[in-house]
Each structure stands twice: as structure tokens, then as C-alpha cells.
Amino acid sequence: MSASLNSLEHASSSYLRSAMHQPVRWHEWGEEAFETAKRENKPILLDIGAVWCHWCHVMDRESYEDPETAQIINERFIAVKVDRDERPDIDSRYQVAVQAISGQGGWPLTAFLTSDGKPFYGGTYFPPDDHYGRPSFRRVLLAISDSHQSKNADVSEQAKLVEGAIAQSESLGGSTVRFSPSVIDEIVEAALRMFDESNGGFGSAPKFPHPSIIDLIIDRYIRSHDERLKRVFTVTLEKMARGGVYDQLAGGFHRYSVDERWIVPHFEKMSYDNSELLKNYVHAFQATGNEFFAKVARDIIRWMDEWLSDRKHGGFYASQDADISLDDDGDYFTWTLDEAKAVLSEEEAQVACLHYDINEVGEMHHNPAKNVLYQRAPVDEIVSRTKVSQERIQELLKSARQKMYAARLNRQTPFVDKTVYVSWNALCVSAYLEASQTLQLEDARHFALRSLDRIIASSWKPEGGLSHVVAYSEAQTAIRATAGFLDDYACTAVACLDAYEATSDITYFRTAQKVTDQMIERFYDSGSGGFFDSQSPKQELGVLAAKRKPFQDSPMPAGNPVAASALTRLHAYTNESSYREKAEKTLELLAGVAARYGIFAASYGLAAAAISVSHSQIVIVGEDEAAAELYNRALPVRQIGKTVLKLTFSQAVESNLPPSLAVTIPNLSAIKQKRTCAIVCSVMSCQAPVHNIDDLDQLLREEKPAA
């Protein structure tokens, strides 16, 4: 180890490596740290954070880089640092613990543990001095150390109580009831009660996007044509895309808004937020035909292509940081009036300042001159105020955006964590494939498939299963592969099914089935049903032995609902009853209490919708222009329970089809005659083929809608 570096210089994670210069003698999570704590009879200081976390960096600078604070830690504690993106299993359990102790969670998570890893005290951010109604970190450190020495029995008793809270969290013991589709409406009604009529979204500040509930509402709208539901998703998506939570120059969404109007964001950008919001905007475009939603979707892809994509190898990077240093708060993304005027013509500046509300005084507390760009004045208002034509205003806004973005690129860019996580990549692959089909974006389709191929080639072994990381930010492959979690398996299975439906390449279907079968073997609880979030650890360090079955979105879609959705889709293609039985048993675990979780059970609602409808496949077979026309006509019909496949005649053979289609499609006379056709199939049977648009329209009208 270098004299000036701690042991984190050997870590793979960007977040851990960012702390290798600190005077704290950090340990990575592992047996060595716990053995040291027991040998020296010291409590453990556990810090959990992420490279994109602003307050993690603040606490690093204020406390962990302070020599006096570091001396207290080194003398009295064994310090362990964890990257919550790399080890979500550790984070989720200690989040529950700290919430039980302090009533709040988040990052940085600061927990104090017994030498065997049981938490007895904790919080989130602690200031260096008594501030914000919180005690100083040094005072906390000294008090905890003294208590551990002088009141060890009390500490042990507290640790047992907290351990009990962890064991109860999401255990769902005894809550199984028979599943009913009515739970979907209950979840939607909970969302409607939280809907912000003025600003869109759900609840008040701070305001998060909640993509899964938006998708569920869109699906319910498509089935019911309830105008209330349409208003909820259209207002929410429009307000978000016109707000500062959306990057008006580069595209892509920041993580959340600190205000209810979506104006001032926390500026970090996450791949999983943008993948799920991309799906929202694609689905909103499908449901309404509003080109605005398609434009935002294309812009999200533009940003992800530019900033979060490994164009050489395939794969999506994890995140982009909010700040350059601890002295700024989103300065890269924000503008003073002088900065805007310096890069724009007088005419451009006049229009841009009206549109984006750029003034002498902006929205940022740390620097009041800084403005967050958001669309305050629509084009029509600017036309009225300036007496300039609409066409000219749009030209000026376009050139202003281009110039401001070019100028922004000359600023120091916030750090991009180039770690490639399996689950997050699978979400991005699914989103890109949906967007590419609906918006006819061939480049997006190609990149999604390359990225999925990389996951399968680098992180999947038929016997060893999936790893959690494809590659770390500073290396092209994962040096020390963390075993895959439930999210990795469930999201990858779904991505492979999406890839099969986008390409009709049976290899993707077979991989989806293999990944799902491994998911069942490694995570499924054959006694009570449902899936555990992680495999039983070889070393039960700390509280990792606590069992969790995640059902709540946080904000990523929860593992159990995604797993149930994959099982339901596989059942539709295979008629293998065990897949559906496991999906049903999984959903029954939360059926009695799902409505209580409201918008945080939205992925559960989507899985419930999938298992509640009759699944069908609209299969287009042919290789001519007529086949392309039939396919394009069928695509907008896609919704939960309905898929659209396009096969060549060589693909329409038993060996290249999933079981449910293999027993029907190859035997049709139209296929044998190589005559272009469209076929609607469901439950191991198919209707008679049709050969033109009018007959396909009639067939789709006659098909019973999935309720």
C-alpha cells in the first residue's frame, strides 16, 4: 500500500477509490474488517454512499478528510466503506436498521455496529459542528465510543432490537392471501389521491418521478379511456419535461426535484431513472400520439448515447455526478445571466431568457445569480411579447440551445461513473428496444442488442449464473465479480424476452428461459413463495443473513414484481404451468397489503396486470413490403399481455419458435405456401391468417380486449 493511500486503493468501485487518499484507515466490507474489530474490541463505523451522492462528498470533505476526525476514527473504530450501487444487499439491510433507529434513511448512511456487524446507532449526514439541529460528527463519535466501552450491555440490547426490525422488514410472514386483480385499481386510486393537479407528479417536495406508477396509469388508460388517468400522466410528463429536473440542453433527467414544481433538481443523473422515464414517454406517445412525448424520448436517448454509453464495447454507464467540487451545486448545468449573454446574440438572448427564465437572480441558494433552465414562457407567449413570428422564435431557441450546450461542453464535466451494472443495463436495453420499435430508431436497436450481448457474454455463465457487474469504471471487466442479485436476473430475463420480441432470434428466448430457471433455483422460496433479493452468503457477515423479499419500488422496479412479470411472459410462450404458479404465489405474498404501499407498489401493479389478462401474440410472417406494412399496423396495439412478432419464413419453423408457437405456426397452410400473413395466437392456438391491412384491422377489433 502506498504511504499516502489507505486500503481502498485496491478497490474496484469508483466511490471507494475516491476515498483512498483520506486519512481514515478504511476497510472494504469483508471478513478481515470484522475479524479486526473483534480482535481489537472496537465498534465498526459503517459508511454507505455512492459516487453520485452530493452529501456523501460533503461528509467526506468535512469529516473523513479532516485529520483530527480521522484520528478519532482510527483510534476508536474499525472503519468500513461500502458502495451502495455495488452492494445493494448491504445497503438495503442497514437502511432498515438506521430507519428503525433514527426514523430516516438515505445517503450517506452512517451506522455504528458491534464488532460482529449488528447495528446499534446510526443516521445519515452528520455535520462537522453542531448544525442543522444535528450533533457534530466528532461529538457523536466520542459518545458512541464511550458507550461501547462503558455500557456494552445496553449497546448489545439495542443491537438485538434493531436486528429484529431488520428481520421483520419485508419478511411478509403470514400475509399471503388469494390474489385479486382489484388490487391494481386500489394502487391506481392511491396514486390519484396523491396526484398534484397543478404541477403533476405525486405528493409534494421533494418530488421524484415514480416511472412505474406512470406506466401503470398509462396501461389503465389504454384499457379504459378514462380521461382522469390521461390527465395524470400527460400533465406529469409535460411538467417534468418542461421543468429544471429535465436537462433542457443535453436531454435526460436529473434524479429528483427539491421543489414541487420540478424546477430545482438534485443534479445527478442515473441510468435507471432515464431508462424507466424513456419507457414512460414512449408509452405516452403510443397512448396519445402526441409528438411532444416522442421528442422527449428521442432526447433522452441522445443524452444517454452521448454520456452513458460505451460505444466501443456496448453497455450503459451507471451515472453522472451532480457537481465538479463541493463548492458548487450543479454549476455545470446552471447559468448566470452574464454567462448566457456571453455566448448568445442579443436576439437569441432575449428569446432564451424569456423562455428559460434566465434573470439576474436565479434559483440556486449557494449562488443566487445561477439560474436553472426550465421552460417558463411557451413560444406563443414569447411571440405575443416580442411581436416576432413563431417560426423565427423557434429558430432562435434552437440556435440558442446549440450555442449554450456547446459553451457548456467547455466547462469541466461532472464525473461519469462508467461502471456497467447488469440490472441497470438490462433496464436500459428494454427501454431502448421499446423506443426503437415505436420511434423507428435503428441505431438504438442495434446498440441495445450489442449491450445485451455484452452482458450475456461477460456476466452470464450457465452454471455460475450472473454477476452484478460487467465492468468497473476504471477497467473493462469486473476484476472481482460480485454474485448477481435478484434484480440482475429478473431484469436480464425481461430484457432477453424484449430482445426476442424485437428480433425473433430464438437465442434470446432460450437465454431468457435459462436465466429465469437459474433465478428460480437461486432465489425462489419454495416454501412460502416469492424471491429473496440475494443468495445466501457464504460468510454471514453483519446482518446479511437477514432474509428480504423486495416488493417496493425504490425507485428502481422491485425485484419480485419484475420476476413475476418474467415468469408470466414465459408461461405465455411455453404453457409451462410452473412458471405461472410461481408468479401467482409471488404476487399472493403482497396481495393483502399492496394497496397500502400505494405508488411504491406500482411495479407490483404492472405484474398484477400482466397475470390478470389473457396473453396473445400477433405474428407477422413474410419478407416483403406487405409484411412490413402489417407489422407497422400491429405495433401500436402492443400493451401488457399483447406482443407483436415479425418472422421470416425461415424463422417460422418449429426449431426457431417458442413452444406455444412451435405447435401452431409451422402447420398453417399460408406458412407452407410462403404467403405473407398476420396471425393472432393465444394459449397454444391461432386464428386463421389474414393477408391485408383491412382484414388485420378487423381481426384486432374482434379480439377481446385484455381487461
C-alpha positions in Angstrom: 0.0 0.0 0.0 1.3 3.5 -0.8 2.3 5.5 2.2 -0.3 8.2 1.4 -3.1 5.8 0.5 -5.4 3.6 2.5 -6.5 0.1 1.5 -9.2 1.4 -0.8 -6.6 1.9 -3.5 -7.2 -1.8 -4.2 -11.0 -1.3 -4.6 -12.7 -1.6 -7.9 -15.6 0.8 -7.2 -15.3 4.4 -8.2 -16.9 5.5 -4.9 -14.5 3.6 -2.8 -11.5 4.6 -4.8 -12.5 8.3 -4.4 -11.7 7.8 -0.6 -8.3 6.1 -1.0 -6.4 9.4 -0.2 -8.4 10.0 3.0 -6.5 9.7 6.4 -9.2 7.4 7.7 -7.9 3.7 7.6 -10.8 2.4 5.6 -11.6 -1.2 5.1 -13.7 -2.8 2.4 -16.6 -4.9 3.5 -15.2 -8.3 4.3 -14.1 -10.9 6.8 -10.8 -9.1 7.5 -12.6 -5.9 8.8 -14.9 -7.9 11.2 -12.0 -10.0 12.5 -10.0 -6.9 13.2 -13.0 -5.3 15.1 -13.4 -8.4 17.2 -9.6 -8.7 17.9 -9.3 -5.1 18.9 -12.7 -5.0 20.6 -13.8 -1.9 18.7 -17.1 -0.9 17.2 -17.4 -0.6 13.5 -18.2 2.7 11.7 -20.0 1.8 8.5 -20.3 4.5 5.8 -22.5 3.6 2.8 -22.7 6.0 -0.1 -22.4 6.4 -3.8 -20.2 8.3 -6.2 -23.2 10.4 -7.4 -24.3 11.3 -3.9 -23.7 15.1 -3.1 -24.0 14.8 0.6 -21.6 11.8 0.7 -18.9 14.0 -0.9 -19.8 16.8 1.6 -19.3 14.5 4.6 -16.1 13.1 3.0 -14.6 16.5 2.8 -15.8 17.9 6.1 -15.2 14.9 8.3 -13.3 12.0 6.7 -10.6 14.2 5.1 -10.2 16.1 8.4 -7.1 14.8 10.2 -8.4 15.3 13.7 -11.7 13.4 12.9 -9.8 10.7 11.2 -7.6 10.3 14.2 -10.6 9.7 16.4 -12.0 7.2 13.9 -8.7 5.3 13.6 -8.1 5.1 17.3 -11.6 4.1 18.4 -13.3 2.4 15.4 -12.8 0.0 12.5 -14.0 2.0 9.5 -15.8 0.2 6.7 -16.9 1.9 3.5 -19.5 0.4 1.1 -20.7 1.5 -2.4 -24.5 1.1 -2.3 -24.6 0.6 -6.1 -22.0 -2.2 -5.9 -23.6 -3.9 -2.8 -27.3 -3.1 -2.7 -27.8 -6.1 -0.4 -25.7 -4.5 2.3 -27.3 -1.1 1.8 -30.9 -2.3 2.0 -30.5 -4.1 5.3 -28.6 -1.3 7.0 -31.1 1.3 5.7 -33.8 -0.6 7.5 -31.7 -0.6 10.6 -30.9 3.1 10.6 -34.6 4.0 9.8 -35.6 1.9 12.9 -33.1 3.8 15.0 -33.4 7.4 13.7 -36.6 7.4 11.7 -34.8 8.3 8.5 -32.6 6.8 5.8 -30.7 7.8 2.7 -27.1 8.6 1.8 -24.6 8.9 3.2 -25.8 6.2 5.6 -23.7 6.4 8.8 -24.1 3.3 11.0 -22.4 2.1 14.2 -22.1 -1.6 14.6 -20.9 -4.1 17.2 -17.8 -6.0 16.2 -20.0 -8.7 14.7 -21.8 -6.2 12.5 -25.0 -5.7 14.4 -26.2 -2.0 14.2 -27.0 -0.1 17.4 -26.9 3.5 16.3 -26.9 5.5 13.1 -28.1 8.4 11.0 -27.3 9.9 7.6 -25.3 13.1 7.2 -23.6 14.4 10.4 -22.1 18.0 10.2 -18.6 18.7 11.4 -20.0 21.1 14.0 -23.4 21.2 15.9 -25.6 22.4 13.0 -28.9 21.8 11.2 -30.3 20.5 14.6 -27.8 17.7 14.4 -24.9 17.0 16.8 -21.4 17.3 15.4 -19.8 14.1 14.0 -16.9 14.3 16.4 -19.3 14.5 19.4 -21.2 11.5 18.0 -18.0 9.5 17.5 -16.8 10.1 21.0 -20.2 9.4 22.6 -20.6 6.2 20.7 -17.1 5.0 21.5 -17.6 5.7 25.2 -21.0 4.0 25.3 -19.5 0.9 23.6 -16.9 0.7 26.3 -18.9 1.6 29.4 -22.5 0.5 28.5 -21.8 -2.6 26.5 -24.8 -4.4 27.8 -27.1 -1.6 26.7 -25.4 -1.5 23.3 -26.0 -5.2 22.8 -29.6 -5.0 23.8 -30.2 -2.1 21.3 -28.4 -4.1 18.6 -30.8 -7.1 19.2 -33.9 -4.8 18.9 -32.6 -3.3 15.6 -31.8 -6.8 14.3 -35.4 -7.7 15.0 -36.6 -4.8 13.0 -34.4 -5.9 10.1 -35.8 -9.4 10.3 -39.4 -8.1 10.1 -38.8 -5.8 7.2 -40.4 -7.2 4.1 -40.5 -10.7 5.6 -44.2 -10.7 4.7 -44.7 -13.7 7.0 -48.3 -14.8 7.3 -49.6 -12.1 5.0 -50.4 -14.3 2.0 -53.9 -14.0 0.7 -55.5 -15.0 -2.6 -54.6 -12.6 -5.4 -57.3 -10.4 -6.9 -56.9 -8.1 -9.9 -58.8 -5.5 -7.9 -55.5 -4.6 -6.2 -54.5 -2.9 -9.4 -57.3 -0.4 -9.1 -56.5 0.2 -5.5 -52.9 1.1 -6.3 -54.1 3.4 -9.1 -56.6 5.1 -6.8 -53.9 5.7 -4.2 -51.9 7.4 -6.9 -54.9 9.5 -7.9 -55.3 10.7 -4.4 -51.6 11.8 -4.3 -51.7 13.5 -7.8 -50.6 17.1 -7.8 -53.2 18.8 -10.1 -51.2 21.9 -10.6 -47.7 20.6 -11.1 -48.1 16.9 -12.0 -46.4 14.1 -10.1 -47.3 12.7 -6.8 -47.1 14.3 -3.4 -45.1 17.4 -2.6 -41.4 18.4 -2.3 -39.0 16.7 -2.7 -40.7 15.2 -5.8 -39.5 12.0 -7.5 -40.7 10.8 -10.9 -42.1 7.3 -10.0 -42.0 5.9 -13.5 -43.7 2.6 -12.7 -46.9 4.2 -11.5 -47.0 6.3 -14.6 -46.7 3.2 -16.7 -49.4 1.5 -14.8 -51.7 4.5 -15.3 -51.0 4.6 -19.0 -51.9 0.9 -19.3 -55.1 1.5 -17.3 -55.9 4.5 -19.6 -55.4 2.4 -22.8 -57.9 -0.2 -21.5 -60.5 2.2 -20.0 -60.1 5.5 -21.9 -60.7 7.2 -18.5 -59.8 10.9 -19.1 -58.8 11.3 -15.4 -56.0 8.8 -16.0 -54.9 10.6 -19.2 -54.7 13.9 -17.4 -52.5 12.4 -14.6 -49.8 11.0 -17.0 -49.9 13.8 -19.6 -49.7 16.6 -17.0 -46.9 14.9 -15.1 -44.8 14.1 -18.1 -45.3 17.5 -19.7 -44.5 19.4 -16.4 -41.4 17.2 -15.8 -40.0 17.7 -19.3 -40.5 21.4 -19.2 -39.0 21.7 -15.8 -35.5 22.1 -14.5 -35.5 18.4 -13.5 -35.0 17.8 -17.2 -31.8 18.9 -18.8 -33.1 21.4 -21.3 -29.8 21.5 -23.3 -28.5 17.9 -23.4 -31.6 15.9 -22.6 -32.0 13.4 -19.9 -33.5 13.7 -16.4 -31.8 14.6 -13.1 -32.7 12.3 -10.2 -35.4 14.4 -8.5 -36.7 17.9 -7.8 -36.3 19.6 -4.5 -39.5 21.6 -5.1 -43.0 20.6 -6.1 -42.8 22.4 -9.5 -40.0 20.3 -10.9 -37.7 23.4 -11.2 -34.7 22.9 -9.0 -33.2 19.4 -9.2 -30.7 17.3 -7.4 -28.4 17.3 -10.4 -27.1 13.8 -10.5 -28.4 11.7 -13.4 -28.9 8.0 -13.1 -29.1 5.4 -15.9 -32.1 3.6 -14.3 -34.1 6.8 -13.9 -33.7 7.7 -17.5 -34.4 4.1 -18.8 -37.7 4.0 -17.0 -38.7 7.5 -17.9 -37.8 6.7 -21.5 -40.4 3.9 -21.4 -42.9 6.4 -19.9 -42.5 8.9 -22.8 -42.6 6.1 -25.4 -45.8 4.7 -23.9 -47.3 8.1 -23.6 -46.7 8.7 -27.3 -48.3 5.4 -28.1 -51.3 6.2 -26.0 -51.9 9.8 -27.2 -50.0 10.2 -30.5 -48.6 13.5 -29.0 -45.3 14.2 -30.8 -44.0 16.1 -27.7 -43.6 12.8 -25.9 -41.7 11.2 -28.8 -39.4 14.2 -28.9 -38.5 13.9 -25.2 -37.9 10.2 -25.7 -35.5 10.9 -28.6 -33.8 13.5 -26.4 -33.3 11.0 -23.5 -31.6 8.6 -26.0 -29.5 11.5 -27.4 -28.1 12.2 -23.9 -27.7 8.5 -23.0 -25.9 7.9 -26.3 -23.5 10.8 -25.7 -22.8 10.4 -22.0 -23.8 7.0 -20.6 -22.9 4.7 -23.5 -19.8 2.6 -24.1 -19.8 3.0 -27.8 -16.8 0.7 -28.3 -17.9 -2.3 -26.3 -21.6 -1.9 -25.8 -23.2 -1.2 -22.4 -24.6 1.6 -20.4 -22.7 3.5 -17.8 -24.2 4.0 -14.3 -24.5 7.7 -13.6 -23.3 11.2 -14.0 -22.4 13.2 -10.9 -24.1 16.5 -9.9 -21.1 18.6 -9.1 -17.5 19.3 -10.0 -16.4 20.1 -6.5 -18.0 20.6 -3.1 -18.0 24.3 -3.6 -20.7 24.2 -6.3 -24.2 22.8 -6.5 -24.9 21.9 -10.1 -22.8 24.8 -11.5 -22.1 22.8 -14.7 -25.8 22.7 -15.5 -26.8 26.3 -14.4 -26.4 29.7 -15.9 -25.9 33.3 -14.8 -27.5 36.0 -17.0 -24.0 37.2 -18.0 -22.9 33.6 -18.9 -25.9 33.3 -21.2 -25.4 36.7 -22.8 -21.7 36.0 -23.4 -22.5 33.1 -25.8 -25.7 34.3 -27.5 -26.6 37.1 -29.9 -28.8 39.9 -28.5 -31.8 38.5 -30.3 -31.1 34.9 -29.1 -30.5 36.1 -25.5 -33.8 38.0 -25.4 -35.8 34.9 -26.5 -33.8 32.4 -24.4 -34.1 34.4 -21.3 -37.8 34.7 -21.7 -38.2 31.0 -22.5 -35.9 29.6 -19.8 -36.5 32.3 -17.2 -32.8 33.5 -17.0 -32.6 36.6 -14.8 -30.1 38.5 -12.6 -31.4 36.4 -9.6 -31.9 32.7 -10.1 -32.9 29.7 -8.1 -29.7 28.5 -6.5 -29.1 29.3 -2.8 -25.3 28.9 -2.9 -25.0 31.3 -5.8 -28.2 33.4 -6.3 -27.0 34.5 -9.7 -27.3 31.0 -11.0 -30.4 30.0 -13.0 -31.8 26.5 -13.6 -33.0 26.3 -17.1 -36.7 25.5 -17.3 -39.4 26.4 -19.8 -41.3 29.2 -18.1 -42.7 31.1 -21.2 -44.1 29.0 -24.1 -43.4 30.0 -27.7 -46.9 31.6 -28.1 -46.3 33.9 -25.2 -42.9 35.0 -26.5 -44.4 35.7 -29.9 -47.0 37.9 -28.2 -44.5 39.8 -26.1 -41.8 40.3 -28.9 -44.0 40.5 -32.0 -41.6 38.1 -33.7 -43.0 35.3 -35.8 -43.4 31.8 -34.3 -41.1 30.3 -36.9 -38.3 32.9 -36.0 -38.7 32.3 -32.3 -38.3 28.6 -32.8 -35.2 29.2 -34.9 -33.7 31.5 -32.2 -34.4 29.0 -29.5 -32.8 26.2 -31.5 -29.7 28.2 -32.1 -29.6 29.4 -28.5 -29.8 25.8 -27.2 -27.0 24.7 -29.6 -24.7 27.6 -28.6 -25.3 27.2 -24.8 -24.7 23.5 -25.0 -21.5 24.0 -27.0 -20.4 26.5 -24.3 -21.3 24.1 -21.5 -19.2 21.4 -23.1 -16.2 23.7 -22.5 -16.8 23.6 -18.7 -15.3 20.9 -16.6 -17.7 18.0 -16.8 -19.1 16.2 -13.7 -17.7 12.7 -13.2 -19.3 9.9 -15.2 -19.2 6.5 -13.3 -18.5 4.1 -16.2 -19.3 1.0 -14.1 -21.6 -1.3 -16.1 -24.2 -2.9 -13.8 -26.1 -5.9 -15.1 -29.6 -4.9 -13.8 -29.4 -1.3 -14.8 -28.1 -2.2 -18.2 -31.0 -4.7 -18.7 -33.4 -1.9 -17.9 -31.7 0.3 -20.4 -31.7 -2.4 -23.1 -35.5 -2.9 -22.6 -36.2 0.8 -22.8 -34.0 1.2 -26.0 -35.7 -1.7 -27.7 -39.2 -0.3 -27.0 -38.2 3.1 -28.2 -36.5 1.8 -31.3 -39.6 -0.1 -32.4 -42.1 2.6 -31.7 -40.0 5.5 -33.0 -38.1 3.5 -35.7 -34.7 4.2 -34.3 -32.4 1.5 -35.8 -29.3 2.8 -34.1 -30.9 2.5 -30.7 -32.0 -1.0 -31.5 -28.5 -2.0 -32.6 -26.9 -0.6 -29.6 -29.4 -2.2 -27.2 -28.7 -5.6 -28.7 -24.9 -5.1 -28.6 -25.2 -4.1 -24.9 -27.3 -7.2 -24.1 -24.9 -9.4 -26.0 -22.1 -8.0 -23.8 -24.0 -8.8 -20.6 -24.6 -12.3 -21.7 -21.0 -12.8 -22.9 -19.3 -11.2 -20.0 -21.6 -11.8 -17.0 -23.5 -14.9 -17.7 -22.3 -18.5 -17.1 -24.8 -21.3 -17.4 -23.5 -23.0 -14.3 -22.2 -19.9 -12.4 -25.1 -17.6 -13.1 -25.0 -13.9 -13.5 -22.6 -11.4 -11.9 -23.7 -8.0 -10.7 -21.1 -6.0 -12.5 -20.0 -6.3 -16.2 -17.1 -3.8 -15.9 -16.0 -1.2 -13.4 -15.3 2.4 -14.3 -11.6 2.0 -14.5 -11.5 -1.4 -16.0 -13.2 -3.1 -18.9 -14.1 -6.3 -17.0 -15.1 -6.9 -13.4 -11.9 -7.8 -11.5 -13.7 -9.3 -8.5 -17.2 -10.3 -9.7 -20.0 -9.8 -7.1 -22.6 -12.5 -7.5 -25.7 -11.3 -9.2 -28.8 -10.3 -7.2 -32.4 -10.9 -7.9 -32.7 -7.6 -9.8 -29.9 -8.7 -12.1 -31.6 -12.0 -13.0 -35.2 -10.6 -13.3 -34.2 -7.6 -15.4 -32.0 -9.6 -17.7 -34.7 -12.2 -18.2 -37.1 -9.4 -19.2 -34.5 -7.8 -21.5 -33.9 -11.1 -23.2 -37.7 -11.5 -23.8 -37.8 -8.0 -25.2 -34.9 -8.8 -27.4 -36.6 -11.9 -28.7 -39.8 -9.9 -29.5 -37.7 -7.2 -31.3 -35.7 -9.7 -33.4 -37.4 -13.1 -33.4 -34.0 -14.5 -32.7 -34.8 -17.7 -30.7 -31.4 -17.5 -28.9 -32.6 -14.6 -26.8 -35.7 -16.5 -25.8 -33.7 -19.5 -24.8 -31.3 -17.3 -22.8 -34.3 -15.7 -21.0 -35.5 -19.2 -20.1 -32.1 -20.2 -18.8 -31.7 -17.0 -16.7 -35.2 -17.4 -15.3 -34.6 -21.1 -14.4 -31.4 -20.0 -12.6 -33.3 -17.2 -10.9 -35.8 -19.8 -9.5 -33.0 -22.1 -8.4 -31.0 -19.4 -6.6 -33.6 -17.0 -5.1 -37.1 -18.6 -5.1 -38.6 -19.6 -1.7 -40.2 -22.9 -2.4 -41.9 -22.9 1.0 -43.7 -19.5 1.2 -43.3 -18.3 -2.4 -41.6 -15.1 -3.6 -37.9 -14.4 -4.2 -35.2 -13.4 -1.9 -33.1 -10.4 -3.0 -29.8 -12.2 -2.7 -28.3 -15.6 -2.5 -27.4 -17.0 1.0 -24.0 -15.6 1.7 -21.0 -17.9 2.2 -20.0 -15.7 5.0 -22.9 -14.3 7.1 -21.2 -11.0 7.9 -23.1 -8.4 9.8 -26.9 -8.6 9.1 -26.6 -10.2 5.6 -28.2 -13.4 6.9 -31.5 -11.4 7.2 -33.9 -12.5 4.5 -35.6 -9.9 2.3 -38.2 -10.3 -0.4 -38.3 -6.8 -2.0 -41.7 -5.7 -3.3 -41.4 -1.9 -3.0 -40.0 0.2 -5.9 -37.1 2.2 -4.6 -37.1 3.9 -7.2 -36.0 1.0 -9.4 -38.7 -1.6 -10.1 -38.7 -4.1 -7.2 -37.2 -7.5 -7.9 -40.2 -9.6 -7.0 -42.7 -7.9 -9.4 -40.2 -7.9 -12.2 -39.5 -11.6 -11.6 -43.3 -12.3 -11.6 -43.6 -10.5 -14.9 -40.8 -12.5 -16.5 -42.5 -15.7 -15.3 -45.9 -14.7 -16.7 -44.4 -13.9 -20.1 -42.5 -17.1 -20.2 -45.7 -19.0 -19.4 -47.4 -17.4 -22.3 -44.7 -18.7 -24.6 -44.2 -22.1 -23.1 -47.5 -23.0 -21.4 -45.3 -24.4 -18.6 -47.6 -24.2 -15.6 -44.8 -24.0 -13.0 -43.9 -20.5 -14.3 -47.4 -19.2 -13.8 -47.8 -21.0 -10.4 -44.6 -19.3 -9.1 -45.7 -15.9 -10.4 -49.1 -16.3 -8.7 -47.5 -17.4 -5.4 -45.1 -14.5 -5.5 -47.9 -12.0 -6.1 -50.1 -13.5 -3.4 -47.4 -12.7 -0.8 -48.2 -9.0 -1.0 -51.8 -9.2 -2.3 -53.3 -8.4 1.1 -51.3 -5.3 1.8 -50.2 -4.0 -1.7 -52.7 -1.2 -1.7 -51.1 0.2 1.5 -47.8 0.8 -0.4 -49.6 2.9 -3.0 -47.3 4.3 -5.7 -44.4 2.3 -4.2 -46.2 -0.9 -5.3 -46.6 0.2 -8.9 -44.3 -2.5 -10.3 -46.4 -5.0 -8.4 -49.5 -3.4 -10.1 -47.8 -3.9 -13.5 -47.1 -7.6 -12.7 -50.6 -8.0 -11.4 -51.9 -6.6 -14.7 -49.8 -9.0 -16.7 -51.0 -12.1 -14.8 -54.7 -10.9 -14.9 -55.0 -10.7 -18.7 -55.1 -13.3 -21.5 -51.8 -13.1 -23.4 -51.7 -13.1 -27.1 -49.1 -12.8 -29.9 -49.7 -11.0 -33.2 -47.3 -12.8 -35.5 -46.4 -11.3 -38.9 -44.8 -13.7 -41.3 -43.2 -12.6 -44.5 -40.3 -10.8 -46.1 -41.9 -8.3 -48.5 -43.3 -4.8 -48.2 -46.7 -6.2 -47.3 -45.2 -7.9 -44.2 -43.6 -4.6 -43.2 -47.0 -2.8 -43.5 -48.8 -5.5 -41.5 -46.1 -5.2 -38.8 -46.2 -1.4 -38.6 -50.0 -1.6 -38.3 -49.9 -4.1 -35.5 -47.1 -2.5 -33.4 -49.3 0.3 -31.8 -51.6 -2.5 -30.4 -48.8 -3.6 -28.1 -49.7 -3.4 -24.4 -49.4 -5.6 -21.3 -50.4 -9.1 -22.5 -50.1 -8.4 -26.2 -46.9 -8.8 -28.2 -46.0 -8.4 -31.8 -43.5 -10.6 -33.6 -42.2 -10.4 -37.2 -40.8 -13.7 -38.6 -39.2 -14.6 -41.9 -40.3 -17.8 -43.5 -37.1 -19.5 -42.4 -37.8 -18.5 -38.8 -41.4 -19.8 -38.9 -40.2 -23.4 -38.2 -40.6 -25.4 -35.1 -36.9 -25.3 -34.1 -36.9 -21.5 -34.2 -40.1 -20.9 -32.2 -41.1 -20.9 -28.5 -43.2 -24.0 -27.6 -46.6 -22.3 -27.7 -45.9 -21.0 -31.3 -44.0 -24.1 -32.4 -47.1 -26.3 -32.3 -49.2 -23.9 -34.4 -47.4 -21.5 -36.7 -45.4 -24.0 -38.9 -48.5 -26.1 -39.6 -50.5 -23.2 -41.2 -51.0 -23.6 -44.9 -50.1 -19.9 -45.5 -46.7 -20.6 -44.0 -46.1 -23.7 -46.0 -47.1 -21.7 -49.2 -44.8 -18.9 -48.1 -47.6 -16.4 -48.3 -47.3 -13.2 -46.3 -49.8 -13.2 -43.4 -50.7 -12.0 -39.9 -51.8 -14.4 -37.3 -53.2 -13.8 -33.8 -52.3 -16.6 -31.4 -53.2 -17.3 -27.8 -53.0 -20.3 -25.4 -51.5 -22.7 -27.8 -53.9 -21.9 -30.7 -54.1 -19.4 -33.5 -56.8 -17.8 -35.5 -57.0 -18.1 -39.3 -54.3 -16.0 -41.0 -55.1 -12.7 -42.8 -53.2 -11.1 -45.6 -54.0 -7.4 -45.8 -54.4 -4.4 -43.6 -58.2 -4.3 -43.6 -58.5 -7.9 -42.5 -55.9 -7.4 -39.8 -57.8 -4.3 -38.5 -61.0 -6.4 -38.4 -59.2 -9.2 -36.6 -57.8 -6.8 -34.0 -61.2 -5.2 -33.4 -62.8 -8.6 -32.9 -60.2 -9.8 -30.4 -61.4 -9.3 -26.9 -59.6 -6.5 -25.1 -57.5 -7.6 -22.1 -59.4 -6.2 -19.2 
